[in-house]
Amino acid sequence: MACADSEVDLEKIPLVALNMTVRKKLGLYLNPKHTVAADWMALAEAMGFTYLEIKNYEVSKNPTGMVLEDWQARTTEASVGKLLSVLSELDRKDIVEDLRHLISVPEMFDAFICYCQSDFAFVHEMIRELEQTDYKLKLCVFDRDVLPGSCVWTITSELIEKRCKRMVVVISDEYLDSDDCDFQTKFALSLCPGARSKRLIPVIYKRMTKPFPSILRFLTICDYTRPCTQAWFWTRLAKALSLP
C-alpha cells in the first residue's frame, strides 16, 4: 500500500514513525465506545491483544494510543501500512480516507552515523564506499541530512529511534571527548529492545591512544586499522547494515 503521491511502500514504514498528529486523530475516532462502528477495542482484538490486556487498557484516557504503543513494541510487523489494512478490514475506511492525507512518509535510513567533527574525512569515505557503490545503502549523516533550525537533541533522538535501522559508531580518541557522541551512543543503548532494538556497530579507522569505551566493549568491532582485514572491511560492514 503506497501513498497516492509516492512510490514508498507504507508496509515498510515502521509504526513507530507514525506522527503524533495522526495518532491524536486516531484517538478521536476510536477512543469513544461505539455500538455499531469498530472502536479501539475492535482494533486491539484485531491486533492480537487478549481479553485481559484489553480490559486493562480501559482505565487509560487514551486507550488507542496505548494499543498502538504496545503493538509497535511487541512485533516487527507493526507498520503504517499494516495499521491502515487492519482499519480497512474493520470497515473503518472512513478513518483511512480521512487520515491518508495526514500521513507523511519519513525518510528512512539504513544507519545513523555517530561521529565527531575531526573524523569527518572518514565519514566521507564511508559515504563513497557504502552509498555511491553497488551497496546503495542510505546513511544518516547529521551535518548533511539535518536541516538548520532543528533542536539538536530532539531531532537526533527521533532519527536514532524511529528512522534508522542501525547505528555506526566511529570510535577515535576525539570521540571519547565528544558530548554529542556520548549522548547519541548512550541514547541508542538505552532504547527498549522490545520497542526498537538498535544494533550498534563500532568502527575503528585509526590507532587510538586512549582506552576503548567500556560501554561498547561487548560489541563486535569493525577494525579498519588491521591491514590483513582491510580488503573485506567495507563488504563486511555493508552486509551488517543490510541485514533485516
Disulfide bonds with the S-S distance in Angstrom:
none
